[in-house]
Amino acid sequence: MIQFNLLPDVKLEFIKSQQLKRTVMLAATLVTGISVAVLILLFLAVNILQKQQIKNQTSDIQKYSKQLQDTPDLNKILTIQNQLNSLPALHDKKVVSSRLLNYITQITPAQASISKFSIDFVANTMSFTGTADSLSTINKFVDTLKFTTYQTSADSNSKNAFSDVVLANFSRTDKGASYQINLKFDPVIFDSSSEVTLTVPKTISTRSETEKPEAVFQEKQ
């Protein structure tokens, strides 16, 4: 069977353009519908859902605020809580006073005794009062304090443990001598954040001793 296309080309082009037009209109309608649906959803989310969520949160805030206000001794509870939270920091800053006895044992000469001792952890000062067998021992005590150093577990560099060492008072008696020594100490030696090692000199290191012209007083052979 033989078929003949009796429609002119212009008619065929018109039919195709109409079909394309319907397709474009359908696609545009779908896109417009989807856009309108998204717009409606956004409008509902902003003006209804979000407002409802804010309303619920405001209600919860008011509810819990009332519960807090009705809590007896709330201020005391908060004060105690703040103090508990500050305990770790206070613990790190606390002074390890238990090291003091070991330090005094290390720095005090065997021929000297301490009858009165005072320490101020705020001003970082110490004061020694006592007796010794001689003024030489007292001078040795002063020198020991001046040249004592320390190292920490966090820093291996040696630093002076004491400063401003002053022999405030001294006197000589038939049985020996008495003294009062005032000084400042580095607060790090009592710091709990690290271990401290005190290094006490074994010899007198003052200029009067190290630069003593011994050769002048030696007899010539």
HUTAQUI-V169915 format. One record per residue. RES is the residue in three letters. SS is DSSP state (@ for helix, = for strand, . for the rest). PSI is psi in radians with two decimals (none if undefined). OMEGA is omega in degrees with one decimal (NA if undefined). Layout:
# HUTAQUI-V169915
res,ss,psi,omega
RES,SS,PSI,OMEGA
RES,SS,PSI,OMEGA
This chain:
# HUTAQUI-V169915
res,ss,psi,omega
MET,.,2.32,-176.2
ILE,.,2.27,178.5
GLN,.,2.51,179.5
PHE,.,2.33,176.5
ASN,.,1.86,-176.0
LEU,.,-0.08,179.6
LEU,.,2.40,177.8
PRO,.,2.84,-178.2
ASP,@,-0.60,-179.2
VAL,@,-0.70,179.0
LYS,@,-0.70,178.9
LEU,@,-0.73,179.3
GLU,@,-0.66,178.9
PHE,@,-0.74,179.1
ILE,@,-0.75,179.0
LYS,@,-0.70,-179.5
SER,@,-0.60,177.5
GLN,@,-0.74,177.4
GLN,@,-0.76,178.3
LEU,@,-0.67,179.2
LYS,@,-0.79,179.2
ARG,@,-0.67,178.7
THR,@,-0.79,179.5
VAL,@,-0.74,179.5
MET,@,-0.69,178.2
LEU,@,-0.77,179.1
ALA,@,-0.74,179.5
ALA,@,-0.65,178.6
THR,@,-0.74,177.7
LEU,@,-0.80,179.3
VAL,@,-0.74,179.4
THR,@,-0.73,178.5
GLY,@,-0.76,178.7
ILE,@,-0.74,-179.8
SER,@,-0.73,179.4
VAL,@,-0.67,178.9
ALA,@,-0.77,178.1
VAL,@,-0.73,179.3
LEU,@,-0.73,178.8
ILE,@,-0.73,179.1
LEU,@,-0.75,178.6
LEU,@,-0.70,178.5
PHE,@,-0.77,178.4
LEU,@,-0.70,-178.2
ALA,@,-0.73,-176.5
VAL,@,-0.79,-171.0
ASN,@,-0.29,-178.4
ILE,@,-1.05,-176.5
LEU,@,-0.81,-178.0
GLN,@,-0.72,178.0
LYS,@,-0.68,178.4
GLN,@,-0.68,178.4
GLN,@,-0.75,177.9
ILE,@,-0.71,179.0
LYS,@,-0.74,179.4
ASN,@,-0.75,179.5
GLN,@,-0.69,177.2
THR,@,-0.70,178.1
SER,@,-0.70,179.1
ASP,@,-0.72,179.9
ILE,@,-0.79,179.1
GLN,@,-0.67,-179.9
LYS,@,-0.88,-177.7
TYR,@,-0.56,176.6
SER,@,-0.72,178.5
LYS,@,-0.68,177.3
GLN,@,-0.73,178.5
LEU,@,-0.74,-179.5
GLN,@,-0.54,179.8
ASP,@,-0.12,179.3
THR,.,2.18,179.7
PRO,.,2.46,178.1
ASP,.,0.72,-178.7
LEU,@,-0.74,-178.8
ASN,@,-0.68,178.8
LYS,@,-0.70,179.6
ILE,@,-0.77,179.5
LEU,@,-0.66,178.6
THR,@,-0.77,179.0
ILE,@,-0.71,179.0
GLN,@,-0.75,178.1
ASN,@,-0.68,178.0
GLN,@,-0.69,178.1
LEU,@,-0.68,179.2
ASN,@,-0.49,-178.7
SER,@,-0.13,-177.6
LEU,@,-0.78,179.5
PRO,@,-0.74,179.3
ALA,@,-0.68,177.9
LEU,@,-0.63,179.1
HIS,@,-0.71,179.8
ASP,@,-0.46,-176.7
LYS,@,-0.06,-174.2
LYS,.,2.67,-178.5
VAL,=,2.29,177.6
VAL,.,1.43,-176.7
SER,.,-0.27,-179.9
SER,.,-0.29,177.8
ARG,@,-0.29,-172.0
LEU,@,-0.80,-177.4
LEU,@,-0.72,179.2
ASN,@,-0.69,178.5
TYR,@,-0.81,-178.5
ILE,@,-0.69,178.6
THR,@,-0.65,-177.8
GLN,@,-0.67,-170.2
ILE,@,-0.26,-176.2
THR,.,2.18,177.0
PRO,.,2.67,-177.5
ALA,.,-0.53,-177.5
GLN,.,0.06,-179.6
ALA,=,2.59,177.1
SER,=,2.66,-178.3
ILE,=,2.08,178.5
SER,=,-0.43,179.2
LYS,=,2.34,-179.6
PHE,=,2.40,176.5
SER,=,2.59,-179.8
ILE,=,2.47,178.9
ASP,=,1.88,-177.1
PHE,.,-0.16,176.1
VAL,.,-0.85,179.2
ALA,.,-0.15,-179.0
ASN,.,0.88,-179.7
THR,=,2.71,175.1
MET,=,2.75,175.4
SER,=,2.22,178.2
PHE,=,2.35,172.5
THR,=,2.32,-179.1
GLY,=,-2.78,-178.2
THR,=,2.82,177.5
ALA,=,2.95,-177.8
ASP,.,-0.36,-178.7
SER,.,2.89,175.4
LEU,@,-0.51,178.3
SER,@,-0.70,177.9
THR,@,-0.66,178.0
ILE,@,-0.75,177.3
ASN,@,-0.66,178.3
LYS,@,-0.68,177.7
PHE,@,-0.82,179.4
VAL,@,-0.77,-179.8
ASP,@,-0.71,179.5
THR,@,-0.76,179.8
LEU,@,-0.71,-177.9
LYS,@,-0.62,-172.5
PHE,@,0.12,176.3
THR,.,2.32,179.9
THR,=,3.01,178.3
TYR,=,2.76,172.7
GLN,=,2.64,177.7
THR,=,2.87,178.1
SER,.,-0.35,179.4
ALA,.,-0.30,-176.8
ASP,.,2.04,-177.0
SER,.,-0.08,178.9
ASN,.,2.40,-179.6
SER,.,2.39,177.5
LYS,=,2.71,179.1
ASN,=,2.26,179.1
ALA,.,-0.53,-175.9
PHE,=,2.65,178.7
SER,=,2.93,-179.8
ASP,=,0.78,179.2
VAL,=,2.10,-175.1
VAL,=,2.26,171.6
LEU,=,1.60,-172.2
ALA,=,-0.74,-179.6
ASN,=,2.56,173.3
PHE,=,2.68,177.1
SER,=,2.76,-177.8
ARG,=,2.38,178.5
THR,=,3.08,178.8
ASP,.,-0.50,-176.7
LYS,.,-0.08,-178.8
GLY,=,-2.37,-177.6
ALA,=,2.74,176.9
SER,=,2.82,-174.1
TYR,=,2.86,166.7
GLN,=,2.14,-179.0
ILE,=,2.22,175.3
ASN,=,2.54,-178.1
LEU,=,2.96,170.9
LYS,=,2.59,179.2
PHE,=,2.68,176.4
ASP,.,2.13,-177.0
PRO,@,-0.28,-179.6
VAL,@,-0.50,-176.5
ILE,@,-0.23,175.7
PHE,@,0.24,-177.6
ASP,=,2.34,-177.3
SER,.,-0.15,-175.6
SER,.,-0.25,-179.3
SER,.,2.78,175.9
GLU,.,2.53,-176.5
VAL,=,2.35,176.3
THR,=,2.09,-178.9
LEU,=,2.32,178.3
THR,=,1.96,-176.4
VAL,.,2.22,179.8
PRO,.,2.51,-178.7
LYS,.,-0.27,-178.6
THR,.,2.80,176.3
ILE,.,2.31,-173.8
SER,.,0.33,179.2
THR,.,2.78,-178.5
ARG,@,-0.58,-178.9
SER,@,-0.47,179.8
GLU,@,-0.79,-175.3
THR,@,-0.45,-178.2
GLU,.,0.35,179.0
LYS,.,2.21,-178.6
PRO,.,1.31,-175.1
GLU,@,-0.53,-175.8
ALA,@,-0.48,-178.9
VAL,@,-0.57,-174.5
PHE,@,0.03,177.8
GLN,.,2.48,178.5
GLU,.,2.46,178.9
LYS,.,2.42,179.2
GLN,.,none,NA
